[in-house]
């Protein structure tokens, strides 16, 4: 694997900022960030509509593996020079349910987070984040390979 294609939501301020942050990092693998739903995304991955919705974060490797949502974010970290160790840690079976929960909470609230980021009022952001309800985390007994495939 030498390259990852990251399909992100170009209408989401949080997604765009994370895209810019990712591109500013040194990486082990090439990163090609593609707006989800764009002509380029449809040309590169015409079958992707069957695998993911427009709301999903999707990473596709140059070898054809498809990663969605929390696994996609772990793969982005895996590609980055200074964050590969974090990817390994977060993919551990004991931590992955927490990663899944955190990703789901952020994803569900990403448009609100985008508005807060644009407003950049730390007090208001902190107040809103205190109101976000999180589901209890359950830890399964799957293996790392189950999570990353």
ROSE-4610 file (N, C-alpha, C; in Angstrom, 1 decimal, always signed):
// ROSE-4610
residu = [X/X/X/X/X/X/X/X/X/X/X/X/X/X/X/X/X/X/X/X/X/X/X/X/X/X/X/X/X/X/X/X/X/X/X/X/X/X/X/X/X/X/X/X/X/X/X/X/X/X/X/X/X/X/X/X/X/X/X/X/X/X/X/X/X/X/X/X/X/X/X/X/X/X/X/X/X/X/X/X/X/X/X/X/X/X/X/X/X/X/X/X/X/X/X/X/X/X/X/X/X/X/X/X/X/X/X/X/X/X/X/X/X/X/X/X/X/X/X/X/X/X/X/X/X/X/X/X/X/X/X/X/X/X/X/X/X/X/X/X/X/X/X/X/X/X/X/X/X/X/X/X/X/X/X/X/X/X/X/X/X/X/X/X/X/X/X/X/X/X/X/X/X/X/X/X/X/X/X/X/X/X/X/X/X/X/X/X/X/X/X/X/X/X/X/X/X/X/X/X/X/X/X/X/X/X/X/X/X/X/X/X/X/X/X/X/X/X/X/X/X/X/X/X/X/X/X/X/X/X/X/X/X/X/X/X/X/X/X/X/X/X/X/X/X/X/X/X/X/X/X/X/X/X/X/X/X/X/X/X/X/X/X/X/X/X/X/X/X/X/X/X/X/X/X/X/X/X/X/X/X/X/X/X/X/X/X/X/X/X/X/X/X/X/X/X/X/X/X/X/X/X/X/X/X/X/X/X/X/X/X/X/X/X/X/X/X/X/X/X/X/X/X/X/X/X/X/X/X/X/X/X/X/X/X/X/X/X/X/X/X/X/X/X/X/X/X/X/X/X/X/X/X/X/X/X/X/X/X/X/X/X/X/X/X/X/X/X/X/X/X/X/X/X/X/X/X/X/X/X/X/X/X/X/X/X/X/X/X/X/X/X/X/X/X/X/X/X/X/X/X/X/X/X/X/X/X/X/X/X/X/X/X/X/X/X/X/X/X/X/X/X/X/X/X/X/X/X/X/X/X/X/X/X/X/X/X/X/X/X/X/X/X/X/X/X/X]
num = [1/1/1/2/2/2/3/3/3/4/4/4/5/5/5/6/6/6/7/7/7/8/8/8/9/9/9/10/10/10/11/11/11/12/12/12/13/13/13/14/14/14/15/15/15/16/16/16/17/17/17/18/18/18/19/19/19/20/20/20/21/21/21/22/22/22/23/23/23/24/24/24/25/25/25/26/26/26/27/27/27/28/28/28/29/29/29/30/30/30/31/31/31/32/32/32/33/33/33/34/34/34/35/35/35/36/36/36/37/37/37/38/38/38/39/39/39/40/40/40/41/41/41/42/42/42/43/43/43/44/44/44/45/45/45/46/46/46/47/47/47/48/48/48/49/49/49/50/50/50/51/51/51/52/52/52/53/53/53/54/54/54/55/55/55/56/56/56/57/57/57/58/58/58/59/59/59/60/60/60/61/61/61/62/62/62/63/63/63/64/64/64/65/65/65/66/66/66/67/67/67/68/68/68/69/69/69/70/70/70/71/71/71/72/72/72/73/73/73/74/74/74/75/75/75/76/76/76/77/77/77/78/78/78/79/79/79/80/80/80/81/81/81/82/82/82/83/83/83/84/84/84/85/85/85/86/86/86/87/87/87/88/88/88/89/89/89/90/90/90/91/91/91/92/92/92/93/93/93/94/94/94/95/95/95/96/96/96/97/97/97/98/98/98/99/99/99/100/100/100/101/101/101/102/102/102/103/103/103/104/104/104/105/105/105/106/106/106/107/107/107/108/108/108/109/109/109/110/110/110/111/111/111/112/112/112/113/113/113/114/114/114/115/115/115/116/116/116/117/117/117/118/118/118/119/119/119/120/120/120/121/121/121/122/122/122/123/123/123/124/124/124/125/125/125/126/126/126/127/127/127/128/128/128/129/129/129/130/130/130/131/131/131/132/132/132/133/133/133/134/134/134/135/135/135/136/136/136/137/137/137/138/138/138/139/139/139/140/140/140/141/141/141/142/142/142/143/143/143/144/144/144/145/145/145/146/146/146/147/147/147/148/148/148/149/149/149]
x = [+0.8/+0.0/+0.9/+0.6/+1.4/+0.6/-0.7/-1.5/-2.9/-3.5/-4.8/-5.6/-6.8/-7.8/-8.8/-8.9/-9.8/-10.9/-12.1/-13.3/-14.0/-14.0/-14.5/-15.7/-16.4/-17.6/-17.1/-17.1/-16.6/-17.6/-18.8/-19.7/-19.5/-18.7/-18.5/-17.2/-17.3/-16.1/-15.1/-15.6/-14.7/-14.0/-14.7/-14.1/-13.0/-13.3/-12.3/-11.1/-11.3/-10.1/-9.3/-9.9/-9.2/-8.5/-9.1/-8.4/-7.1/-7.3/-6.1/-5.0/-5.4/-4.5/-3.8/-4.5/-3.9/-2.9/-3.2/-2.3/-1.0/-1.1/+0.0/+1.0/+0.6/+1.4/+2.4/+3.5/+4.4/+3.8/+3.9/+3.2/+4.1/+3.8/+4.4/+3.8/+2.5/+1.7/+1.2/+1.1/+0.5/-1.0/-1.4/-2.8/-3.4/-4.5/-5.2/-6.6/-6.9/-8.2/-9.1/-10.3/-11.2/-12.6/-13.2/-14.6/-15.5/-16.2/-17.2/-18.3/-18.8/-19.9/-19.4/-18.2/-17.7/-17.5/-17.4/-17.2/-15.9/-14.9/-13.6/-13.9/-14.6/-14.9/-15.7/-16.7/-17.5/-16.7/-15.8/-14.9/-13.9/-13.3/-12.4/-13.0/-14.2/-14.8/-16.3/-16.7/-18.1/-18.9/-18.3/-19.1/-19.2/-18.6/-18.6/-20.0/-20.9/-22.3/-23.0/-22.6/-23.1/-22.5/-21.4/-20.7/-20.8/-21.1/-21.1/-22.1/-22.5/-23.4/-22.6/-23.2/-22.5/-22.1/-22.7/-22.4/-21.2/-20.7/-19.6/-18.3/-17.3/-15.9/-15.4/-14.8/-14.3/-12.9/-12.1/-10.7/-10.6/-10.0/-9.8/-8.3/-7.7/-6.3/-6.1/-4.8/-4.5/-4.6/-4.7/-4.9/-6.4/-7.3/-8.7/-9.4/-8.7/-9.4/-10.2/-11.4/-12.3/-12.4/-12.2/-12.4/-13.4/-14.3/-15.4/-15.3/-15.6/-15.9/-14.7/-14.9/-13.8/-12.6/-12.7/-11.6/-10.9/-11.7/-11.1/-10.2/-10.7/-9.9/-8.6/-8.7/-7.5/-6.5/-7.0/-6.2/-5.5/-6.2/-5.5/-4.4/-4.6/-3.6/-2.4/-2.7/-1.7/-0.8/-1.4/-0.6/+0.4/+0.1/+0.9/+2.1/+3.2/+4.5/+4.4/+3.8/+3.8/+2.7/+1.8/+0.5/+0.3/+1.3/+1.1/+1.0/+1.8/+1.7/+0.3/-0.3/-1.6/-2.6/-2.4/-3.3/-3.3/-2.1/-2.0/-2.7/-2.4/-3.1/-4.6/-5.1/-6.6/-7.2/-6.5/-7.0/-7.0/-6.5/-6.5/-7.9/-8.3/-9.6/-10.2/-9.4/-10.0/-10.3/-9.6/-9.8/-10.7/-10.8/-11.6/-13.1/-13.7/-15.1/-15.2/-14.2/-14.2/-14.0/-13.1/-12.9/-14.2/-14.8/-16.1/-17.1/-17.2/-18.1/-17.8/-16.5/-16.1/-16.3/-16.0/-16.2/-17.7/-18.5/-20.0/-20.5/-20.0/-20.5/-20.0/-18.8/-18.3/-19.0/-19.2/-19.9/-21.3/-22.0/-23.4/-23.6/-22.5/-22.6/-21.7/-21.2/-20.2/-20.6/-21.9/-22.4/-22.5/-22.9/-22.9/-21.5/-20.6/-19.2/-18.6/-19.0/-18.5/-19.0/-20.2/-20.7/-19.9/-19.6/-18.9/-17.5/-16.9/-15.5/-15.5/-16.4/-16.5/-16.7/-17.5/-17.7/-16.5/-15.8/-14.6/-14.9/-16.0/-16.3/-16.1/-14.9/-14.6/-15.6/-16.2/-17.2/-18.4/-18.9/-20.1/-19.9/-18.7/-18.4/-18.3/-17.6/-17.5/-18.9/-19.8/-21.1/-21.9/-21.8/-22.5/-22.0/-20.7/-20.0/-20.4/-20.6/-21.1/-22.5/-23.2/-24.6/-24.7/-23.6/-23.6/-23.7/-24.7/-24.9/-24.2/-23.4/-22.7/-23.4/-23.4/-23.9/-22.9/-23.3/-22.4/-21.6/-20.3/-19.4/-19.5/-19.6/-19.5/-18.3/-17.6/-16.3/-16.6/-16.4/-16.6/-15.3/-15.3/-14.2/-13.6/-13.8/-13.3/-11.8/-11.1/-9.7/-9.4/-8.2/-7.8/-8.1/-7.8/-8.1/-9.6/-10.4/-11.9/-12.2/-11.6/-11.9/-11.3/-10.1/-9.4/-9.8/-10.5/-10.9/-12.2]
y = [-1.2/+0.0/+1.2/+2.1/+3.3/+4.6/+4.5/+5.7/+5.4/+6.5/+6.4/+7.5/+7.2/+8.2/+8.5/+9.7/+10.0/+10.8/+10.3/+11.0/+11.7/+13.0/+13.8/+14.7/+15.2/+16.1/+17.5/+18.1/+19.4/+20.5/+20.1/+21.1/+21.3/+20.5/+20.4/+21.2/+22.2/+23.0/+22.1/+21.3/+20.4/+19.4/+18.9/+18.0/+18.7/+19.9/+20.7/+21.0/+21.4/+21.7/+20.4/+19.3/+18.1/+17.7/+17.9/+17.7/+18.5/+19.8/+20.7/+20.3/+19.9/+19.4/+18.2/+17.2/+16.0/+16.2/+17.1/+17.5/+18.2/+18.8/+19.6/+18.6/+17.4/+16.5/+15.7/+15.3/+14.4/+13.0/+12.3/+11.0/+9.9/+8.7/+7.5/+7.1/+7.4/+7.0/+8.3/+8.2/+9.4/+9.5/+10.8/+11.0/+11.9/+11.4/+12.1/+12.4/+13.6/+14.0/+14.4/+13.8/+13.9/+14.3/+15.4/+15.7/+14.6/+14.1/+13.0/+13.5/+12.7/+13.1/+13.9/+14.2/+15.0/+14.2/+14.8/+14.1/+13.3/+13.8/+13.0/+11.8/+11.9/+10.7/+9.7/+10.1/+9.2/+8.5/+9.3/+8.7/+7.7/+8.0/+7.1/+5.9/+6.0/+5.0/+4.9/+4.5/+4.5/+3.5/+2.4/+1.4/+1.8/+2.9/+3.3/+3.6/+4.1/+4.4/+3.2/+2.0/+0.7/+0.4/+1.0/+0.6/+1.7/+2.9/+4.0/+5.1/+5.8/+6.9/+8.2/+9.3/+10.6/+11.1/+10.5/+10.9/+10.2/+9.1/+8.3/+9.0/+8.9/+9.1/+7.8/+7.9/+6.7/+6.9/+5.8/+5.8/+4.6/+4.7/+3.6/+3.6/+2.4/+2.2/+2.0/+2.2/+2.0/+0.5/-0.4/-1.8/-2.2/-1.2/-1.5/-1.8/-1.7/-1.9/-0.6/-0.8/+0.3/+0.3/+1.5/+1.7/+2.7/+2.5/+3.5/+4.1/+5.3/+6.0/+5.9/+5.2/+5.2/+4.5/+3.4/+2.7/+3.6/+4.4/+5.3/+6.3/+6.9/+7.8/+7.2/+6.0/+5.3/+5.1/+4.8/+4.6/+5.9/+7.1/+8.3/+8.5/+8.3/+8.4/+7.4/+6.2/+5.2/+5.8/+6.6/+7.1/+8.2/+8.8/+10.0/+9.6/+10.2/+9.9/+9.9/+11.0/+11.2/+10.6/+9.9/+9.4/+7.9/+7.2/+5.8/+5.0/+5.4/+4.7/+4.9/+6.0/+6.3/+5.4/+5.2/+4.3/+2.9/+2.4/+1.1/+1.0/+2.0/+2.0/+2.0/+2.9/+3.1/+1.9/+1.1/-0.1/-1.3/-1.2/-2.3/-2.6/-3.9/-4.3/-3.6/-3.3/-2.7/-1.2/-0.5/+0.9/+1.2/+0.3/+0.5/+0.8/+0.2/+0.6/+2.0/+2.5/+3.9/+4.8/+4.4/+5.2/+5.3/+4.1/+4.1/+5.1/+5.0/+5.9/+7.4/+7.7/+9.1/+9.6/+8.7/+9.1/+9.3/+8.4/+8.6/+9.9/+10.2/+11.4/+12.7/+12.7/+13.8/+13.9/+12.7/+12.7/+13.2/+12.7/+13.1/+14.6/+15.2/+16.6/+17.5/+17.0/+17.7/+19.0/+19.1/+20.3/+21.4/+21.0/+22.0/+22.4/+21.4/+21.7/+22.6/+22.4/+23.3/+24.7/+24.9/+26.3/+26.9/+26.1/+26.6/+26.9/+26.1/+26.4/+27.7/+27.9/+29.1/+30.3/+30.2/+31.3/+31.4/+30.4/+30.4/+31.0/+30.9/+31.3/+30.2/+30.1/+28.9/+28.7/+29.8/+29.6/+28.9/+29.4/+28.8/+27.3/+27.1/+25.7/+24.8/+25.2/+24.4/+24.1/+25.1/+24.9/+23.9/+24.0/+23.0/+21.6/+21.5/+20.2/+19.5/+20.3/+19.7/+19.1/+19.5/+19.0/+17.8/+17.4/+16.2/+15.0/+14.2/+12.9/+11.8/+11.0/+9.8/+8.5/+7.6/+6.3/+5.5/+4.6/+3.7/+2.9/+2.7/+1.9/+0.5/-0.4/-1.8/-2.4/-3.2/-3.7/-5.2/-5.4/-6.8/-7.6/-8.7/-9.6/-9.9/-8.9/-9.1/-8.9/-9.2/-9.1/-7.8/-7.3/-6.1/-6.3/-7.4/-7.6/-7.5/-7.9/-7.7/-6.2/-5.4/-4.0/-3.3/-3.6/-2.9/-3.3/-4.4/-4.9/-4.3]
z = [+0.0/+0.0/+0.0/-1.0/-1.1/-1.0/-1.2/-1.3/-0.8/-0.1/+0.4/-0.2/-0.6/-1.1/+0.1/+0.5/+1.6/+1.0/+1.2/+0.7/+1.9/+1.8/+2.9/+2.5/+3.4/+3.1/+2.9/+1.7/+1.5/+2.0/+2.5/+3.0/+4.5/+5.1/+6.6/+6.9/+7.7/+8.1/+8.9/+9.8/+10.5/+9.6/+8.6/+7.7/+6.9/+6.4/+5.6/+6.5/+7.7/+8.6/+8.8/+9.0/+9.2/+7.9/+6.8/+5.5/+5.4/+5.7/+5.6/+6.6/+7.8/+8.9/+8.4/+7.8/+7.3/+6.2/+5.3/+4.2/+4.7/+5.8/+6.4/+7.1/+7.4/+8.1/+7.2/+7.8/+7.0/+7.1/+5.9/+5.9/+5.3/+5.7/+5.2/+3.8/+3.7/+2.5/+1.9/+0.6/-0.1/+0.3/+0.4/+0.7/-0.4/-0.9/-1.9/-1.4/-1.0/-0.4/-1.5/-1.5/-2.6/-2.0/-2.5/-2.0/-2.3/-1.3/-1.5/-2.4/-3.3/-4.2/-5.4/-5.5/-6.6/-7.8/-9.0/-10.2/-10.1/-9.5/-9.3/-8.5/-7.4/-6.6/-7.3/-8.1/-8.8/-10.0/-10.5/-11.6/-11.0/-9.9/-9.3/-8.7/-8.1/-7.3/-7.6/-8.8/-9.2/-8.4/-7.9/-7.1/-5.6/-5.2/-3.8/-3.3/-4.1/-3.7/-3.1/-3.5/-2.9/-1.5/-1.2/+0.0/+1.1/+0.8/+1.7/+1.4/+2.4/+2.1/+2.1/+1.7/+1.7/+3.1/+4.1/+5.5/+6.0/+5.3/+5.8/+5.5/+6.4/+6.0/+5.4/+4.2/+3.5/+3.1/+3.3/+2.8/+2.0/+0.8/-0.1/-0.4/-0.2/-0.5/-2.0/-2.4/-3.8/-4.2/-3.1/-3.4/-3.3/-3.1/-3.2/-1.9/-0.8/+0.5/+0.8/+1.4/+1.8/+3.3/+3.9/+5.3/+5.5/+6.5/+6.7/+8.1/+8.3/+9.5/+10.5/+11.7/+12.7/+12.1/+11.3/+10.7/+9.7/+9.0/+8.0/+8.7/+9.8/+10.6/+11.1/+11.6/+12.0/+10.9/+9.7/+8.5/+8.1/+8.3/+8.0/+9.0/+10.3/+11.3/+11.0/+10.5/+10.1/+9.0/+8.1/+7.0/+7.5/+8.6/+9.0/+9.9/+9.6/+10.2/+11.7/+12.2/+13.7/+14.4/+13.7/+14.3/+14.1/+13.4/+13.2/+14.5/+15.5/+16.8/+17.4/+17.2/+17.7/+17.0/+15.7/+14.9/+15.5/+15.8/+16.4/+17.7/+18.6/+19.9/+19.8/+18.9/+18.8/+18.1/+17.4/+16.7/+17.7/+18.9/+19.8/+20.2/+20.3/+20.6/+21.9/+22.8/+24.0/+23.8/+22.9/+22.6/+21.5/+20.5/+19.3/+19.6/+20.6/+20.9/+21.3/+22.0/+22.5/+21.3/+20.4/+19.1/+18.3/+18.2/+17.5/+18.1/+19.4/+20.1/+19.9/+20.1/+19.9/+18.5/+17.5/+16.1/+15.8/+16.4/+16.1/+16.8/+18.0/+18.6/+17.8/+17.4/+16.6/+15.2/+14.6/+13.3/+13.4/+14.4/+14.6/+14.8/+15.4/+15.8/+14.9/+13.8/+13.0/+12.4/+12.1/+11.5/+12.6/+13.8/+14.9/+15.3/+15.3/+15.6/+14.5/+13.3/+12.2/+12.4/+12.9/+13.2/+14.3/+15.3/+16.5/+16.1/+15.2/+14.8/+14.0/+13.2/+12.4/+13.3/+14.4/+15.3/+16.3/+16.5/+17.4/+18.8/+19.4/+20.7/+21.7/+22.3/+23.2/+24.3/+24.9/+26.0/+25.4/+24.3/+23.7/+23.3/+22.7/+22.3/+23.5/+24.6/+25.8/+26.4/+26.4/+26.9/+26.1/+24.8/+23.9/+24.0/+24.1/+24.3/+25.6/+26.6/+27.9/+27.8/+26.8/+26.6/+25.7/+25.1/+24.2/+25.0/+24.8/+25.5/+24.7/+25.5/+24.9/+25.4/+24.4/+24.8/+25.6/+26.4/+27.2/+26.2/+26.5/+25.6/+26.0/+25.0/+25.3/+24.5/+25.2/+24.7/+24.2/+23.0/+22.4/+22.5/+21.8/+21.9/+20.5/+19.6/+18.2/+18.2/+17.1/+16.9/+16.2/+16.2/+15.5/+14.0/+13.4/+12.0/+11.7/+12.6/+12.4/+12.2/+13.0/+13.0/+11.8/+11.4/+10.3/+8.9/+8.8/+7.4/+7.0]
